[in-house]
Amino acid sequence: MRNCAIYSSQFDLDQLYEMIQSIYPDAAIQRREDHTHIQVIQKKWFSKKTKGFNIMTSQTHPEEFGTMIQGMLGFMSQIEGRNAALQEKVLIKCSTLNMVIGIETEEDISEEFFNELLQLAEALDAIIFCGGGSLLNAQGQLLLDVNGESEVEDYTVTAHTSYLDDTRPPSADAVERKARSEQRLAAQGVPYNANLPARAGEQDTTIRTKEEVAQRAVALCIAALKGECLGAGESDDDTAALVQEVIDKYDASAFFSPDEKSFLDQHGAQQQEVIRFSWGYEAYHVMLWALGYVEELSAPTELCNVSKDVGYLQQKDSYAEFLSDATLRSKDEILDEADLIYRYNWVCVNSRIKEELPPAGLNPGVAYERHRALNWLISYLDQTWDEVRTDT
């Protein structure tokens, strides 16, 4: 076995370094300045062995890590597991992951080295993914392979304290909501994944307040406005002047996330950022729906009508007016849409993995932005806007 990676919901790189030091007390250990690579050098009389640990976390590489986890979840979801309950718990565990440690070795992983990796996995409460497509628990037992086989009957899901660690059966309303979503997808000819779990129910969910949603809507609109202007070829100076004018009109300087503030504060922007923040109009559209300005969210097949959506804000003379004219939708309505987009986005991710076009005209970009917005609305994992994940 040459290819192997350890996945954990932990992300403390200093803690990881200390763990490796404890496993290799007599080795020379080198760590890269950014802490994303650790090298262990073990010297004997006439030989030297070098082991490398490449590290990526949801904090050091948020976009790359998120894409990787979505791909992993898509792959695991397609497997027809013999133990459906176990597979669901494995998927839940995968959705909580925060760190991956890629193993570098000059030769096949020996039994001795594998036992060392198990020590690390156990300390991190991790799972191990082997190159052949097998997922092992921290004791080296098979959780799931590509044939749906496993060596254990059950698995206890644990996660970092920043995640919800709740493996109770889903609530009745969550199960009913999943069934309604699947019926809607079937009616639209969308091939949904029946193995995806029911999401949190009403009792376990906290919806963002009307004030939070209104502020997020304004922030998204303004950041997308800058992206739109720069993308259309407007000058950096004219764009900056317009953006500042809108910020002042709606007294919005305190509404922005750190990423948005960084984007807005810089003069001009890189093309990649221009595109990324322009997509924010789709999340803004969801906020407008949640505030009652947009009547319904249709299937994520078409881009929103930017001109119409921006008009809802332009017609208000102040943030106070925009807020007072809004009516936050019920928790039940928001949870319905959050469950549905979760399943739409899985279809898009699965199609990307298979290198196929999404069915039924689904637009992956729209699905992703809506999923992110709705996850924020339901306080998914209590994450701030810049940290919101779209686990599928």
TIFILUM-364953 format. One record per residue (C-alpha): residue number from 1; residue in one letter; x, y, z. Coordinates in pm, 1 decimal, decimal comma. Layout:
+-----+---------+----------+----------+----------+
! num ! residuo !       xx !       yy !       zz !
+-----+---------+----------+----------+----------+
! NUM !       A !        X !        Y !        Z !
...
+-----+---------+----------+----------+----------+
END
This chain:
+-----+---------+----------+----------+----------+
! num ! residuo !       xx !       yy !       zz !
+-----+---------+----------+----------+----------+
!   1 !       M !      0,0 !      0,0 !      0,0 !
!   2 !       R !    148,4 !    335,3 !   -105,4 !
!   3 !       N !   -145,0 !    577,4 !   -109,6 !
!   4 !       C !   -301,1 !    663,1 !    222,9 !
!   5 !       A !   -455,1 !    969,7 !    385,4 !
!   6 !       I !   -584,3 !   1046,3 !    734,9 !
!   7 !       Y !   -899,2 !   1258,4 !    772,7 !
!   8 !       S !   -996,6 !   1429,1 !   1097,0 !
!   9 !       S !  -1246,3 !   1688,1 !   1216,8 !
!  10 !       Q !   -961,5 !   1845,5 !   1417,9 !
!  11 !       F !   -762,6 !   2131,3 !   1266,3 !
!  12 !       D !   -510,7 !   2236,1 !   1532,4 !
!  13 !       L !   -175,8 !   2213,1 !   1350,5 !
!  14 !       D !     30,0 !   2264,0 !   1665,7 !
!  15 !       Q !   -155,8 !   1978,8 !   1832,7 !
!  16 !       L !    -85,4 !   1758,7 !   1530,5 !
!  17 !       Y !    285,8 !   1842,6 !   1550,2 !
!  18 !       E !    294,3 !   1744,3 !   1917,4 !
!  19 !       M !    121,0 !   1414,1 !   1837,8 !
!  20 !       I !    379,7 !   1328,3 !   1572,1 !
!  21 !       Q !    658,8 !   1420,1 !   1811,9 !
!  22 !       S !    516,3 !   1177,5 !   2069,3 !
!  23 !       I !    496,8 !    895,7 !   1813,5 !
!  24 !       Y !    854,9 !    956,7 !   1693,5 !
!  25 !       P !   1042,4 !   1071,3 !   2005,8 !
!  26 !       D !   1387,3 !    974,7 !   1870,1 !
!  27 !       A !   1345,2 !   1103,2 !   1514,0 !
!  28 !       A !   1451,2 !   1432,1 !   1359,0 !
!  29 !       I !   1132,1 !   1622,0 !   1280,9 !
!  30 !       Q !   1115,2 !   1921,1 !   1049,4 !
!  31 !       R !    811,4 !   2142,5 !    998,4 !
!  32 !       R !    750,0 !   2388,1 !    716,7 !
!  33 !       E !    706,8 !   2748,8 !    822,5 !
!  34 !       D !    336,6 !   2751,6 !    729,6 !
!  35 !       H !    291,4 !   2423,9 !    926,9 !
!  36 !       T !    140,0 !   2240,9 !    627,5 !
!  37 !       H !    418,0 !   1982,2 !    592,3 !
!  38 !       I !    599,0 !   1770,9 !    850,2 !
!  39 !       Q !    895,8 !   1549,1 !    769,9 !
!  40 !       V !   1013,4 !   1269,1 !    999,2 !
!  41 !       I !   1369,2 !   1139,7 !    951,9 !
!  42 !       Q !   1462,0 !    817,9 !   1129,5 !
!  43 !       K !   1832,3 !    728,3 !   1117,7 !
!  44 !       K !   1976,2 !    386,4 !   1187,1 !
!  45 !       W !   2332,2 !    259,9 !   1158,0 !
!  46 !       F !   2336,1 !    209,6 !    784,5 !
!  47 !       S !   2002,9 !    349,9 !    669,2 !
!  48 !       K !   1772,1 !    645,3 !    685,9 !
!  49 !       K !   1395,5 !    650,5 !    646,2 !
!  50 !       T !   1199,5 !    962,4 !    562,0 !
!  51 !       K !    825,1 !    996,0 !    614,6 !
!  52 !       G !    627,3 !   1298,3 !    506,4 !
!  53 !       F !    293,3 !   1435,9 !    619,4 !
!  54 !       N !    126,3 !   1683,5 !    383,6 !
!  55 !       I !   -147,4 !   1874,5 !    565,5 !
!  56 !       M !   -446,5 !   2066,8 !    434,9 !
!  57 !       T !   -729,3 !   2203,3 !    649,1 !
!  58 !       S !  -1058,0 !   2384,0 !    604,5 !
!  59 !       Q !   -880,9 !   2693,7 !    738,8 !
!  60 !       T !   -553,0 !   2683,6 !    543,7 !
!  61 !       H !   -715,0 !   2595,7 !    208,1 !
!  62 !       P !  -1092,9 !   2655,5 !    246,9 !
!  63 !       E !  -1199,2 !   2636,9 !   -119,0 !
!  64 !       E !   -972,4 !   2345,7 !   -214,5 !
!  65 !       F !  -1064,0 !   2154,6 !     99,6 !
!  66 !       G !  -1436,7 !   2213,3 !     49,5 !
!  67 !       T !  -1420,4 !   2086,9 !   -308,8 !
!  68 !       M !  -1228,2 !   1778,2 !   -197,2 !
!  69 !       I !  -1481,0 !   1693,1 !     75,2 !
!  70 !       Q !  -1772,7 !   1738,3 !   -164,4 !
!  71 !       G !  -1604,5 !   1497,8 !   -403,8 !
!  72 !       M !  -1541,6 !   1249,0 !   -124,9 !
!  73 !       L !  -1903,2 !   1267,7 !    -10,0 !
!  74 !       G !  -2024,7 !   1224,3 !   -365,6 !
!  75 !       F !  -1805,4 !    917,6 !   -411,9 !
!  76 !       M !  -1911,4 !    759,3 !    -82,0 !
!  77 !       S !  -2279,6 !    832,2 !   -148,1 !
!  78 !       Q !  -2274,4 !    635,2 !   -473,7 !
!  79 !       I !  -2162,1 !    315,2 !   -302,3 !
!  80 !       E !  -2441,3 !     66,1 !   -235,6 !
!  81 !       G !  -2348,8 !    -19,0 !    122,0 !
!  82 !       R !  -2465,0 !   -347,8 !    274,3 !
!  83 !       N !  -2526,0 !   -166,4 !    603,1 !
!  84 !       A !  -2726,5 !    148,4 !    522,5 !
!  85 !       A !  -2726,7 !    278,1 !    880,4 !
!  86 !       L !  -2349,0 !    243,9 !    903,5 !
!  87 !       Q !  -2300,9 !    414,2 !    566,7 !
!  88 !       E !  -2515,6 !    707,8 !    676,0 !
!  89 !       K !  -2301,0 !    754,1 !    985,5 !
!  90 !       V !  -1986,6 !    739,4 !    773,3 !
!  91 !       L !  -2129,7 !   1012,4 !    549,3 !
!  92 !       I !  -2209,8 !   1224,2 !    854,0 !
!  93 !       K !  -1853,0 !   1179,0 !    977,4 !
!  94 !       C !  -1716,8 !   1281,7 !    638,3 !
!  95 !       S !  -1926,9 !   1598,9 !    645,0 !
!  96 !       T !  -1754,4 !   1708,2 !    969,1 !
!  97 !       L !  -1396,7 !   1672,1 !    844,0 !
!  98 !       N !  -1158,8 !   1964,9 !    879,5 !
!  99 !       M !   -816,1 !   1822,0 !    801,5 !
! 100 !       V !   -652,8 !   1576,5 !    564,2 !
! 101 !       I !   -300,4 !   1442,4 !    610,3 !
! 102 !       G !   -148,8 !   1293,5 !    298,5 !
! 103 !       I !    116,3 !   1032,3 !    370,3 !
! 104 !       E !    448,6 !   1040,7 !    184,1 !
! 105 !       T !    676,3 !    737,9 !    194,7 !
! 106 !       E !    966,1 !    616,9 !    -17,6 !
! 107 !       E !    834,0 !    260,3 !    -21,6 !
! 108 !       D !    517,0 !     64,2 !     53,4 !
! 109 !       I !    370,0 !    135,0 !    395,0 !
! 110 !       S !    510,3 !   -130,8 !    625,7 !
! 111 !       E !    317,2 !   -292,8 !    906,5 !
! 112 !       E !    524,2 !    -89,2 !   1154,1 !
! 113 !       F !    446,9 !    237,8 !    977,6 !
! 114 !       F !     78,7 !    146,2 !    947,6 !
! 115 !       N !     61,5 !     89,9 !   1322,7 !
! 116 !       E !    216,3 !    434,1 !   1372,7 !
! 117 !       L !    -50,9 !    581,3 !   1146,4 !
! 118 !       L !   -317,7 !    407,6 !   1353,1 !
! 119 !       Q !   -173,0 !    574,1 !   1664,6 !
! 120 !       L !   -204,4 !    910,2 !   1493,2 !
! 121 !       A !   -554,3 !    832,8 !   1366,0 !
! 122 !       E !   -668,6 !    729,8 !   1711,9 !
! 123 !       A !   -523,5 !   1045,6 !   1868,6 !
! 124 !       L !   -705,2 !   1254,7 !   1607,7 !
! 125 !       D !  -1025,0 !   1046,2 !   1620,8 !
! 126 !       A !   -977,1 !   1014,7 !   1248,1 !
! 127 !       I !  -1064,2 !    787,9 !    957,8 !
! 128 !       I !   -815,0 !    650,5 !    706,0 !
! 129 !       F !   -871,2 !    644,9 !    331,7 !
! 130 !       C !   -661,0 !    393,3 !    140,2 !
! 131 !       G !   -578,6 !    421,4 !   -227,8 !
! 132 !       G !   -794,1 !    127,3 !   -327,5 !
! 133 !       G !  -1106,2 !    309,4 !   -211,1 !
! 134 !       S !  -1132,8 !    160,2 !    137,6 !
! 135 !       L !  -1226,0 !    369,9 !    438,3 !
! 136 !       L !  -1096,8 !    246,8 !    776,0 !
! 137 !       N !  -1171,2 !    351,4 !   1131,3 !
! 138 !       A !   -895,4 !    453,0 !   1375,2 !
! 139 !       Q !   -848,1 !     87,1 !   1474,1 !
! 140 !       G !   -777,1 !    -15,8 !   1114,1 !
! 141 !       Q !  -1112,3 !   -189,6 !   1062,5 !
! 142 !       L !  -1294,6 !   -153,2 !    732,8 !
! 143 !       L !  -1584,7 !     93,1 !    752,6 !
! 144 !       L !  -1674,3 !     90,0 !    383,9 !
! 145 !       D !  -1515,9 !     -9,2 !     54,6 !
! 146 !       V !  -1616,2 !     37,6 !   -307,4 !
! 147 !       N !  -1817,1 !   -285,5 !   -296,4 !
! 148 !       G !  -2021,5 !   -167,7 !      1,2 !
! 149 !       E !  -1853,5 !   -412,9 !    240,0 !
! 150 !       S !  -1754,0 !   -339,8 !    600,3 !
! 151 !       E !  -1599,4 !   -522,6 !    895,1 !
! 152 !       V !  -1795,9 !   -345,2 !   1168,0 !
! 153 !       E !  -2166,8 !   -329,2 !   1244,9 !
! 154 !       D !  -2179,6 !     21,9 !   1386,6 !
! 155 !       Y !  -1981,0 !    343,9 !   1409,6 !
! 156 !       T !  -1994,8 !    626,0 !   1663,2 !
! 157 !       V !  -1976,1 !    966,5 !   1496,7 !
! 158 !       T !  -1764,0 !   1221,3 !   1677,7 !
! 159 !       A !  -1651,4 !   1563,0 !   1560,1 !
! 160 !       H !  -1474,4 !   1878,4 !   1661,7 !
! 161 !       T !  -1666,7 !   2087,1 !   1915,3 !
! 162 !       S !  -1739,3 !   2342,4 !   1642,9 !
! 163 !       Y !  -1970,6 !   2086,2 !   1484,6 !
! 164 !       L !  -2295,9 !   1940,2 !   1592,7 !
! 165 !       D !  -2218,7 !   1603,7 !   1746,1 !
! 166 !       D !  -2564,0 !   1451,1 !   1736,2 !
! 167 !       T !  -2632,0 !   1104,7 !   1601,5 !
! 168 !       R !  -2987,6 !   1076,7 !   1728,1 !
! 169 !       P !  -3248,5 !    953,9 !   1480,7 !
! 170 !       P !  -3384,7 !   1239,3 !   1266,6 !
! 171 !       S !  -3703,7 !   1405,0 !   1383,0 !
! 172 !       A !  -4037,9 !   1321,3 !   1222,8 !
! 173 !       D !  -4065,5 !   1660,7 !   1053,0 !
! 174 !       A !  -3714,3 !   1619,2 !    905,3 !
! 175 !       V !  -3801,5 !   1275,9 !    765,7 !
! 176 !       E !  -4125,3 !   1412,0 !    615,2 !
! 177 !       R !  -3935,5 !   1705,1 !    468,2 !
! 178 !       K !  -3686,0 !   1471,5 !    302,8 !
! 179 !       A !  -3973,5 !   1270,5 !    151,3 !
! 180 !       R !  -4137,2 !   1586,5 !     10,8 !
! 181 !       S !  -3807,1 !   1698,0 !   -140,7 !
! 182 !       E !  -3753,0 !   1360,7 !   -305,6 !
! 183 !       Q !  -4105,7 !   1364,2 !   -446,5 !
! 184 !       R !  -4043,6 !   1707,7 !   -595,3 !
! 185 !       L !  -3713,3 !   1598,5 !   -748,8 !
! 186 !       A !  -3873,3 !   1286,4 !   -893,7 !
! 187 !       A !  -4151,4 !   1495,3 !  -1048,4 !
! 188 !       Q !  -3885,9 !   1711,4 !  -1217,5 !
! 189 !       G !  -3694,6 !   1411,7 !  -1347,3 !
! 190 !       V !  -3396,9 !   1475,9 !  -1121,5 !
! 191 !       P !  -3218,0 !   1151,7 !  -1013,4 !
! 192 !       Y !  -3183,0 !   1210,8 !   -638,7 !
! 193 !       N !  -2974,6 !   1011,9 !   -389,7 !
! 194 !       A !  -3206,1 !    829,8 !   -145,9 !
! 195 !       N !  -2908,2 !    758,1 !     84,7 !
! 196 !       L !  -2865,2 !   1122,8 !    176,4 !
! 197 !       P !  -2985,5 !   1167,0 !    534,7 !
! 198 !       A !  -3270,5 !   1378,8 !    662,5 !
! 199 !       R !  -3145,3 !   1712,4 !    788,4 !
! 200 !       A !  -3202,7 !   1882,7 !   1122,9 !
! 201 !       G !  -3563,0 !   1930,3 !   1229,8 !
! 202 !       E !  -3740,9 !   2239,1 !   1355,7 !
! 203 !       Q !  -3654,0 !   2184,2 !   1722,0 !
! 204 !       D !  -3282,9 !   2156,7 !   1643,1 !
! 205 !       T !  -3262,5 !   2458,3 !   1411,9 !
! 206 !       T !  -3215,0 !   2826,9 !   1481,6 !
! 207 !       I !  -3310,6 !   3057,5 !   1195,9 !
! 208 !       R !  -3122,7 !   3384,8 !   1153,3 !
! 209 !       T !  -3314,0 !   3691,7 !   1269,1 !
! 210 !       K !  -3479,7 !   3931,6 !   1027,6 !
! 211 !       E !  -3213,5 !   4190,9 !   1106,5 !
! 212 !       E !  -2930,9 !   3944,4 !   1034,4 !
! 213 !       V !  -3088,8 !   3841,2 !    704,8 !
! 214 !       A !  -3151,8 !   4199,7 !    594,5 !
! 215 !       Q !  -2793,9 !   4300,8 !    671,6 !
! 216 !       R !  -2658,5 !   3994,4 !    490,2 !
! 217 !       A !  -2876,5 !   4077,9 !    188,7 !
! 218 !       V !  -2739,5 !   4431,7 !    170,5 !
! 219 !       A !  -2380,6 !   4312,4 !    212,3 !
! 220 !       L !  -2416,9 !   4050,8 !    -61,9 !
! 221 !       C !  -2574,3 !   4298,1 !   -300,3 !
! 222 !       I !  -2302,0 !   4559,4 !   -252,9 !
! 223 !       A !  -2015,5 !   4310,0 !   -286,9 !
! 224 !       A !  -2178,1 !   4165,0 !   -599,7 !
! 225 !       L !  -2225,2 !   4518,5 !   -733,4 !
! 226 !       K !  -1851,6 !   4579,8 !   -721,2 !
! 227 !       G !  -1789,0 !   4248,4 !   -894,0 !
! 228 !       E !  -2046,0 !   4329,0 !  -1161,0 !
! 229 !       C !  -1903,8 !   4675,0 !  -1229,8 !
! 230 !       L !  -1544,2 !   4558,1 !  -1258,1 !
! 231 !       G !  -1652,2 !   4261,2 !  -1468,1 !
! 232 !       A !  -1830,0 !   4495,8 !  -1706,2 !
! 233 !       G !  -1513,3 !   4701,2 !  -1754,1 !
! 234 !       E !  -1596,4 !   4999,2 !  -1532,4 !
! 235 !       S !  -1292,1 !   5183,1 !  -1402,1 !
! 236 !       D !  -1158,6 !   5108,5 !  -1055,0 !
! 237 !       D !  -1219,8 !   5469,5 !   -948,1 !
! 238 !       D !  -1579,0 !   5486,9 !  -1073,6 !
! 239 !       T !  -1658,1 !   5150,1 !   -920,0 !
! 240 !       A !  -1510,6 !   5248,4 !   -583,0 !
! 241 !       A !  -1709,2 !   5574,3 !   -583,3 !
! 242 !       L !  -2036,7 !   5397,5 !   -663,9 !
! 243 !       V !  -1982,5 !   5125,3 !   -404,8 !
! 244 !       Q !  -1905,4 !   5380,5 !   -134,2 !
! 245 !       E !  -2216,0 !   5578,1 !   -225,9 !
! 246 !       V !  -2434,3 !   5268,1 !   -180,7 !
! 247 !       I !  -2261,9 !   5176,2 !    145,8 !
! 248 !       D !  -2329,9 !   5523,7 !    280,4 !
! 249 !       K !  -2692,3 !   5525,6 !    162,0 !
! 250 !       Y !  -2773,6 !   5208,0 !    352,9 !
! 251 !       D !  -2532,6 !   5270,7 !    641,4 !
! 252 !       A !  -2384,9 !   4930,2 !    562,3 !
! 253 !       S !  -2019,6 !   4963,2 !    667,3 !
! 254 !       A !  -2064,2 !   4716,7 !    955,7 !
! 255 !       F !  -2259,6 !   4456,2 !    755,5 !
! 256 !       F !  -1971,0 !   4290,3 !    570,3 !
! 257 !       S !  -1787,4 !   3966,7 !    647,8 !
! 258 !       P !  -1405,8 !   3982,2 !    666,8 !
! 259 !       D !  -1374,9 !   3843,7 !    311,8 !
! 260 !       E !  -1622,5 !   4096,2 !    175,9 !
! 261 !       K !  -1454,3 !   4384,0 !    358,0 !
! 262 !       S !  -1116,2 !   4283,8 !    217,5 !
! 263 !       F !  -1264,7 !   4270,5 !   -132,9 !
! 264 !       L !  -1438,8 !   4606,5 !    -99,3 !
! 265 !       D !  -1144,7 !   4785,8 !     61,1 !
! 266 !       Q !   -898,2 !   4702,3 !   -214,1 !
! 267 !       H !   -871,2 !   4925,0 !   -521,2 !
! 268 !       G !   -993,1 !   4710,1 !   -808,9 !
! 269 !       A !   -968,0 !   4330,9 !   -774,2 !
! 270 !       Q !   -829,7 !   4015,9 !   -931,2 !
! 271 !       Q !  -1049,1 !   3856,0 !  -1197,7 !
! 272 !       Q !  -1105,1 !   3546,4 !   -985,2 !
! 273 !       E !  -1244,3 !   3758,5 !   -701,5 !
! 274 !       V !  -1457,4 !   3960,5 !   -942,1 !
! 275 !       I !  -1624,6 !   3641,5 !  -1062,0 !
! 276 !       R !  -1659,6 !   3493,8 !   -712,8 !
! 277 !       F !  -1828,7 !   3795,9 !   -561,6 !
! 278 !       S !  -2048,6 !   3855,7 !   -867,1 !
! 279 !       W !  -2202,6 !   3515,7 !   -799,8 !
! 280 !       G !  -2319,6 !   3664,8 !   -470,1 !
! 281 !       Y !  -2630,2 !   3792,6 !   -646,0 !
! 282 !       E !  -2761,3 !   3435,5 !   -631,2 !
! 283 !       A !  -2722,2 !   3426,6 !   -252,5 !
! 284 !       Y !  -2875,4 !   3775,6 !   -235,4 !
! 285 !       H !  -3175,0 !   3636,6 !   -426,2 !
! 286 !       V !  -3222,7 !   3376,2 !   -150,6 !
! 287 !       M !  -3209,1 !   3646,2 !    117,7 !
! 288 !       L !  -3473,1 !   3844,3 !    -69,8 !
! 289 !       W !  -3690,6 !   3534,4 !    -75,5 !
! 290 !       A !  -3639,1 !   3478,6 !    297,2 !
! 291 !       L !  -3740,4 !   3841,3 !    359,8 !
! 292 !       G !  -4057,1 !   3805,9 !    153,2 !
! 293 !       Y !  -3949,9 !   4026,1 !   -138,1 !
! 294 !       V !  -3919,3 !   3733,0 !   -380,6 !
! 295 !       E !  -4227,9 !   3513,9 !   -401,4 !
! 296 !       E !  -4070,1 !   3171,8 !   -458,9 !
! 297 !       L !  -3745,6 !   2989,3 !   -525,6 !
! 298 !       S !  -3778,1 !   2785,3 !   -842,1 !
! 299 !       A !  -3548,0 !   2497,9 !   -935,0 !
! 300 !       P !  -3184,6 !   2618,0 !   -960,8 !
! 301 !       T !  -3172,7 !   2617,9 !  -1337,4 !
! 302 !       E !  -3156,6 !   2986,8 !  -1429,6 !
! 303 !       L !  -2960,6 !   3284,4 !  -1302,6 !
! 304 !       C !  -3162,7 !   3529,0 !  -1100,5 !
! 305 !       N !  -3291,2 !   3851,1 !  -1258,2 !
! 306 !       V !  -3022,5 !   4083,7 !  -1123,5 !
! 307 !       S !  -3189,2 !   4404,7 !  -1234,0 !
! 308 !       K !  -3518,2 !   4311,0 !  -1069,2 !
! 309 !       D !  -3352,1 !   4187,9 !   -750,9 !
! 310 !       V !  -3134,3 !   4496,8 !   -713,2 !
! 311 !       G !  -3447,8 !   4703,0 !   -763,2 !
! 312 !       Y !  -3594,9 !   4578,1 !   -435,2 !
! 313 !       L !  -3311,0 !   4752,4 !   -253,5 !
! 314 !       Q !  -3278,5 !   5051,6 !   -485,5 !
! 315 !       Q !  -3643,0 !   5143,6 !   -425,3 !
! 316 !       K !  -3578,5 !   5184,3 !    -52,7 !
! 317 !       D !  -3434,4 !   5511,6 !     72,3 !
! 318 !       S !  -3260,3 !   5352,4 !    367,4 !
! 319 !       Y !  -3170,5 !   5026,2 !    533,1 !
! 320 !       A !  -3437,5 !   5095,0 !    795,6 !
! 321 !       E !  -3704,1 !   5105,6 !    524,9 !
! 322 !       F !  -3570,3 !   4790,2 !    359,6 !
! 323 !       L !  -3586,4 !   4614,8 !    696,8 !
! 324 !       S !  -3929,8 !   4740,9 !    802,2 !
! 325 !       D !  -4091,4 !   4636,9 !    472,3 !
! 326 !       A !  -3955,9 !   4282,3 !    503,0 !
! 327 !       T !  -4136,1 !   3983,4 !    653,7 !
! 328 !       L !  -3917,0 !   3689,9 !    749,6 !
! 329 !       R !  -4052,0 !   3358,0 !    627,9 !
! 330 !       S !  -4139,2 !   3080,9 !    872,7 !
! 331 !       K !  -3885,8 !   2828,6 !    996,0 !
! 332 !       D !  -4080,3 !   2554,9 !    819,1 !
! 333 !       E !  -4057,4 !   2729,8 !    480,7 !
! 334 !       I !  -3685,9 !   2796,6 !    516,1 !
! 335 !       L !  -3612,6 !   2439,5 !    626,2 !
! 336 !       D !  -3808,7 !   2305,8 !    328,2 !
! 337 !       E !  -3589,8 !   2500,0 !     85,4 !
! 338 !       A !  -3270,0 !   2414,8 !    273,4 !
! 339 !       D !  -3347,4 !   2043,7 !    250,5 !
! 340 !       L !  -3438,1 !   2066,7 !   -116,2 !
! 341 !       I !  -3126,4 !   2260,2 !   -222,9 !
! 342 !       Y !  -2909,4 !   2013,9 !    -28,9 !
! 343 !       R !  -3037,3 !   1740,9 !   -261,5 !
! 344 !       Y !  -3019,8 !   1955,9 !   -576,5 !
! 345 !       N !  -2658,5 !   2041,5 !   -503,2 !
! 346 !       W !  -2568,7 !   1675,6 !   -446,8 !
! 347 !       V !  -2693,5 !   1603,5 !   -799,4 !
! 348 !       C !  -2470,8 !   1881,5 !   -937,7 !
! 349 !       V !  -2165,1 !   1764,0 !   -742,9 !
! 350 !       N !  -2225,7 !   1404,9 !   -848,5 !
! 351 !       S !  -2252,2 !   1510,8 !  -1212,9 !
! 352 !       R !  -1923,3 !   1700,1 !  -1188,5 !
! 353 !       I !  -1750,1 !   1395,6 !  -1040,2 !
! 354 !       K !  -1879,5 !   1183,6 !  -1327,9 !
! 355 !       E !  -1783,3 !   1457,7 !  -1576,1 !
! 356 !       E !  -2142,7 !   1476,8 !  -1696,4 !
! 357 !       L !  -2384,2 !   1762,8 !  -1751,5 !
! 358 !       P !  -2629,7 !   1802,8 !  -1462,7 !
! 359 !       P !  -2976,2 !   1665,0 !  -1543,8 !
! 360 !       A !  -3295,6 !   1865,5 !  -1586,1 !
! 361 !       G !  -3104,0 !   2181,7 !  -1676,3 !
! 362 !       L !  -2965,6 !   2232,8 !  -1325,4 !
! 363 !       N !  -2705,6 !   2510,2 !  -1296,1 !
! 364 !       P !  -2423,9 !   2404,6 !  -1056,5 !
! 365 !       G !  -2325,9 !   2763,6 !   -977,3 !
! 366 !       V !  -2679,9 !   2862,0 !   -883,6 !
! 367 !       A !  -2726,6 !   2545,0 !   -677,1 !
! 368 !       Y !  -2402,3 !   2603,7 !   -487,8 !
! 369 !       E !  -2476,2 !   2970,2 !   -404,1 !
! 370 !       R !  -2830,7 !   2889,8 !   -291,8 !
! 371 !       H !  -2706,5 !   2597,9 !    -82,0 !
! 372 !       R !  -2456,0 !   2824,1 !     89,1 !
! 373 !       A !  -2716,6 !   3093,6 !    153,3 !
! 374 !       L !  -2974,4 !   2851,6 !    291,3 !
! 375 !       N !  -2718,8 !   2677,1 !    511,5 !
! 376 !       W !  -2635,6 !   3017,2 !    659,3 !
! 377 !       L !  -3006,6 !   3090,9 !    711,8 !
! 378 !       I !  -3053,1 !   2771,7 !    915,6 !
! 379 !       S !  -2730,3 !   2836,3 !   1112,1 !
! 380 !       Y !  -2573,0 !   2519,2 !    973,7 !
! 381 !       L !  -2294,6 !   2417,5 !   1215,9 !
! 382 !       D !  -2315,6 !   2771,4 !   1359,7 !
! 383 !       Q !  -2074,7 !   2892,7 !   1093,5 !
! 384 !       T !  -2020,8 !   3256,0 !    997,3 !
! 385 !       W !  -2077,7 !   3364,9 !    638,3 !
! 386 !       D !  -1716,0 !   3319,5 !    527,4 !
! 387 !       E !  -1704,5 !   2970,2 !    679,2 !
! 388 !       V !  -2036,2 !   2829,1 !    556,8 !
! 389 !       R !  -1992,9 !   2488,2 !    396,3 !
! 390 !       T !  -2214,6 !   2317,2 !    142,6 !
! 391 !       D !  -2165,7 !   1955,2 !    245,1 !
! 392 !       T !  -2348,1 !   1704,0 !     27,1 !
+-----+---------+----------+----------+----------+
END
